Structures are given as C-alpha cells and as structure tokens.
Amino acid sequence: GRLKDLEKKIKTIKARIQASSKDLKAHENERERLVMEQEAVVLEQSSLESQLASLRTQISTLASDVDKQRAKVEAIQKNHDESLAELKLIHAKMKECDTQISSFVADQEKCLQKLSDLKLEKKKLENEVTRTEMEQKDCSVKVDKLVEKHTWITSEKQLFGKGGTDYDFESRNPYQAREELERLQTNQSSLEKRVNKKVMAMFEKAEDEYNALISKKNIIETDKSKIKKVIEELDEKKKETLKVTWVKVTQDFGSIFSTLLPGTMAKLEPPEGGSFLDGLEVRVAFGSVWKQSLSELSGGQRSLLALSLILALLLFKPAPL
C-alpha cells in the first residue's frame, strides 16, 4: 500500500515536474521575450536619448533664437515708442505750424488790405503833388511878376521871416495883414488927391541911392575883410621871416665871435619875459659865465662883438655890389 502511495506521489511529482517544466519553458520563453523586449527598449532608449540630446540642442538653439527675437522685439518696440513720440512731436509741430500759417494768412490779408490802402493813398498823394506843382508854378509866376513890379522886394528879401522885423511872418496873421493892406490901399486912394506924386518919384530915387550906397558899403566891408586877412597873413609871414632871420643871425653871430675871440660865446635873445618881436639883446659869455652887461667888456671886445654882428647880418643878406 505504501508503494502505491509512493507511486502515486511519484506520478503526482512527475505531473508536477511536467507542469513545472511547461511552466519553466513558458517562463523561459517569457524571459527570452522580455530579454528581447529589454534589448529593444535599450535600443529605443538609446535612440530616445539621442533624440533627447538633439531636442535639447534644438531647444537651446531655439531658446537662443527666442532671446534674440525677444531682443529684436524689444528694440523694435523701443523704436516704435520713439517713432510714436516723434510722431506726436511732429503732430504738435504741425499743429503749431497750422496756427502760424493761419496767423500768416491773416497777416497777409491785412498786408494786402494795407497795400491796397497805401496804393489808394499814393494815388491821392500823386494827385495832390500834381496839384501842388501846378500851384507852385502859378505861385512862381506870380512871385516873378511881383518882384518885377515891386523892386523893393529884392533889397528887403534878406529880412523875410526874421523876428522883430516887418516881415516876421510867424508873429503876423496874413489875413489881418491883407485886411490892413486893403485898408491902407483905401486910405492911399483917398490921399492920392492930396499927396504930391512927385514925392514918390523922389522917394524911389532916394531909395535907389540908398540901395546903391548899401551895395557900395557891402563891397567896402568885403574889401576891408580881405585887406584885414592879407594884413594878418603878412604879419604871420613877417613873424616867420623875423624868426628865421633871428635864428640864422644869432647862430652865425655866436660862431664868428667865438672864432675871433676863442673861449667866448655870443647870442641874440629876447628880453626877459618877452618874445623876439619885442626886441633882441646881445648876450656875451666868457667860458661858461654870461655877462650881465656889455659895459663889462673892454673896448676891443666890444669892437669884435659889433664886427661879428655886422658880419653875421651880411652872411644872412649880403650887401649889393
């Protein structure tokens, strides 16, 4: 019975061994599959790592590109902001220019209006000038006729417009003067019958003689001023000639006297406090001592002094032969 049990156990164990062999084979197949899968996974991991490294490189490159693009975007944004600020400034300037243009247009319109007014005023002034020139010509003709008719105008003309005279036009009212003239003419007309008309002729003759005397007086005064001027010029020439003569004669005088009497000096000089026009004095020095008077000289020294002076005068202006 025990053997049967053992056989049963052996069968059971064999069955288990067979089952285990099957399981083992299945496990080995599974292990081989897993090993193959592992190898595939390793290969795939290696490939993935390579791809990961490539992706990391690409990510790094893209990050660098992103930084560059971000810097470009910031620069573009900065330029945009600056351009926007400049655009606002330009708009403000344009607005200011528009205001100035409007002001200029208004000023231009004012200037055009003023120019038109000035042209009109110029035309008026030209007409006024033309009228004034015509009146001036008429007045010139009238004045010439009055001068020709009234000869006294020529002699009294220099008094016209001067204060304190009968021709002080500023202090006299011409309308009152005209009224006075008309009144005097009326009185003259009434007196003509009683006045001797020959008196007027005598008066005109006396007036002509007076004018002639005044003219002669003016000529004489002019000649007098010319003569005075000539006298003054002659006086100046005389002074210059006397000065030249004095300088030359005193130089030769001293030279001749010191030659005739060595160790001496002589000169001609004006009196103290005067000029050479007041006269000249003879001064003599022995050595460096100037004599106060010629009486201190001996007779021979005075003779030599006189001879030196005569010779100096002859040197300046020799006597005729």
For each residue, the residues with C-beta under 8 A, 3 or more apart:
1: 4 5
2: 5 6
3: 6 7
4: 1 7 8
5: 1 2 8 9
6: 2 3 9 10
7: 3 4 10 11
8: 4 5 11 12
9: 5 6 12 13
10: 6 7 13 14
11: 7 8 14 15
12: 8 9 15 16
13: 9 10 16 17
14: 10 11 17 18
15: 11 12 18 19
16: 12 13 19 20
17: 13 14 20 21
18: 14 15 21 22
19: 15 16 22 23
20: 16 17 23 24
21: 17 18 24 25
22: 18 19 25 26
23: 19 20 26 27
24: 20 21 27 28
25: 21 22 28 29
26: 22 23 29 30
27: 23 24 30 31
28: 24 25 31 32
29: 25 26 32 33
30: 26 27 33 34
31: 27 28 34 35
32: 28 29 35 36
33: 29 30 36 37
34: 30 31 37 38
35: 31 32 38 39
36: 32 33 39 40
37: 33 34 40 41
38: 34 35 41 42
39: 35 36 42 43
40: 36 37 43 44
41: 37 38 44 45
42: 38 39 45 46
43: 39 40 46 47
44: 40 41 47 48
45: 41 42 48 49
46: 42 43 49 50
47: 43 44 50 51
48: 44 45 51 52
49: 45 46 52 53
50: 46 47 53 54
51: 47 48 54 55
52: 48 49 55 56
53: 49 50 56 57
54: 50 51 57 58
55: 51 52 58 59
56: 52 53 59 60
57: 53 54 60 61
58: 54 55 61 62
59: 55 56 62 63
60: 56 57 63 64
61: 57 58 64 65
62: 58 59 65 66
63: 59 60 66 67
64: 60 61 67 68
65: 61 62 68 69
66: 62 63 69 70
67: 63 64 70 71
68: 64 65 71 72
69: 65 66 72 73
70: 66 67 73 74
71: 67 68 74 75
72: 68 69 75 76
73: 69 70 76 77
74: 70 71 77 78
75: 71 72 78 79
76: 72 73 79 80
77: 73 74 80 81
78: 74 75 81 82
79: 75 76 82 83
80: 76 77 83 84
81: 77 78 84 85
82: 78 79 85 86
83: 79 80 86 87
84: 80 81 87 88
85: 81 82 88 89
86: 82 83 89 90
87: 83 84 90 91
88: 84 85 91 92
89: 85 86 92 93
90: 86 87 93 94
91: 87 88 94 95
92: 88 89 95 96
93: 89 90 96 97
94: 90 91 97 98
95: 91 92 98 99
96: 92 93 99 100
97: 93 94 100 101
98: 94 95 101 102
99: 95 96 102 103
100: 96 97 103 104
101: 97 98 104 105
102: 98 99 105 106
103: 99 100 106 107
104: 100 101 107 108
105: 101 102 108 109
106: 102 103 109 110
107: 103 104 110 111
108: 104 105 111 112
109: 105 106 112 113
110: 106 107 113 114
111: 107 108 114 115
112: 108 109 115 116
113: 109 110 116 117
114: 110 111 117 118
115: 111 112 118 119
116: 112 113 119 120
117: 113 114 120 121
118: 114 115 121 122
119: 115 116 122 123
120: 116 117 123 124
121: 117 118 124 125
122: 118 119 125 126
123: 119 120 126 127
124: 120 121 127 128
125: 121 122 128 129
126: 122 123 129 130
127: 123 124 130 131
128: 124 125 131 132
129: 125 126 132 133
130: 126 127 133 134
131: 127 128 134 135
132: 128 129 135 136
133: 129 130 136 137
134: 130 131 137 138
135: 131 132 138 139
136: 132 133 139 140
137: 133 134 140 141
138: 134 135 141 142
139: 135 136 142 143
140: 136 137 143 144
141: 137 138 144 145
142: 138 139 145 146
143: 139 140 146 147
144: 140 141 147 148
145: 141 142 148 149
146: 142 143 149 150 153
147: 143 144 150 151 153 154
148: 144 145
149: 145 146
150: 146 147 153
151: 147 154 155
152: 155 156 207
153: 146 147 150 156 157
154: 147 151 157
155: 151 152 211 214
156: 152 153 159 160 167
157: 153 154 160
158:
159: 156 162 165 166 167
160: 156 157 167 169
161: 167 168 169 170
162: 159 165 167 168
163: 168 170 171
164: 168
165: 159 162 168
166: 159
167: 156 159 160 161 162
168: 161 162 163 164 165 171 172
169: 160 161 172 174
170: 161 163
171: 163 168
172: 168 169 176 177
173: 176 177
174: 169 177 178
175: 178 179
176: 172 173 179 180
177: 172 173 174 180 181
178: 174 175 181 182
179: 175 176 182 183
180: 176 177 183 184
181: 177 178 184 185
182: 178 179 185 186
183: 179 180 186 187
184: 180 181 187 188
185: 181 182 188 189
186: 182 183 189 190
187: 183 184 190 191
188: 184 185 191 192
189: 185 186 192
190: 186 187 193
191: 187 188 194 195
192: 188 189 195 197
193: 190
194: 191
195: 191 192 199
196: 199
197: 192 200 201
198: 201 202
199: 195 196 202 203
200: 197 203 204
201: 197 198 204 205
202: 198 199 205 206
203: 199 200 206 207
204: 200 201 207 208
205: 201 202 208 209
206: 202 203 209 210
207: 152 203 204 210 211
208: 204 205 211 212
209: 205 206 212 213
210: 206 207 213 214
211: 155 207 208 214 215
212: 208 209 215 216
213: 209 210 216 217
214: 155 210 211 217 218
215: 211 212 218 219
216: 212 213 219 220
217: 213 214 220 221
218: 214 215 221 222
219: 215 216 222 223
220: 216 217 223 224
221: 217 218 224 225
222: 218 219 225 226
223: 219 220 226 227
224: 220 221 227 228
225: 221 222 228 229
226: 222 223 229 230
227: 223 224 230 231
228: 224 225 231 232
229: 225 226 232 233
230: 226 227 233 234
231: 227 228 234 235
232: 228 229 235 236
233: 229 230 236 237
234: 230 231 237 238
235: 231 232 238 239
236: 232 233 239 240
237: 233 234 240 241
238: 234 235 241 242
239: 235 236 242 243 277
240: 236 237 243 244
241: 237 238 244 245
242: 238 239 245 246 276 277
243: 239 240 246 247 276
244: 240 241 247 248
245: 241 242 248 249 316
246: 242 243 249 250 268 276 280
247: 243 244 250 251
248: 244 245 251 252 315 316
249: 245 246 252 253 268 309 312 313 315 316
250: 246 247 253 254 267 268 269 280 312
251: 247 248 254 255
252: 248 249 255 256 311 312 315 316
253: 249 250 256 257 266 267 268 308 309 312
254: 250 251 257 258 265 266 267
255: 251 252 258 259
256: 252 253 259 260 307 308 311 312
257: 253 254 260 261 264 265 266 284 304 305 308
258: 254 255 261 262 263 264 265 266
259: 255 256 262
260: 256 257 304 307 308
261: 257 258 264 301 304
262: 258 259
263: 258 286 287
264: 257 258 261 284 285 286
265: 254 257 258 284 285
266: 253 254 257 258 282 283 284 285 305 308
267: 250 253 254 282 283
268: 246 249 250 253 280 281 282 283
269: 250 280 281 283
270: 274 275 276 278 279 280 281
271: 274 278 279 281
272:
273:
274: 270 271 277 278 279
275: 270 278
276: 242 243 246 270 279 280
277: 239 242 274
278: 270 271 274 275
279: 270 271 274 276
280: 246 250 268 269 270 276
281: 268 269 270 271
282: 266 267 268 294 305 309
283: 266 267 268 269 290 291
284: 257 264 265 266 290 291 294 297 301 305
285: 264 265 266 288 289 290 291
286: 263 264 289 291
287: 263
288: 285
289: 285 286
290: 283 284 285
291: 283 284 285 286 294 296 297
292: 296
293: 296
294: 282 284 291 297 302 305
295:
296: 291 292 293
297: 284 291 294 301 302 305
298: 301 302
299: 302 303
300: 303 304
301: 261 284 297 298 304 305
302: 294 297 298 299 305 306
303: 299 300 306 307
304: 257 260 261 300 301 307 308
305: 257 266 282 284 294 297 301 302 308 309
306: 302 303 309 310
307: 256 260 303 304 310 311
308: 253 256 257 260 266 304 305 311 312
309: 249 253 282 305 306 312 313
310: 306 307 313 314
311: 252 256 307 308 314 315
312: 249 250 252 253 256 308 309 315 316
313: 249 309 310 316 317
314: 310 311 317 318 319
315: 248 249 252 311 312 318
316: 245 248 249 252 312 313
317: 313 314
318: 314 315
319: 314
320:
321:
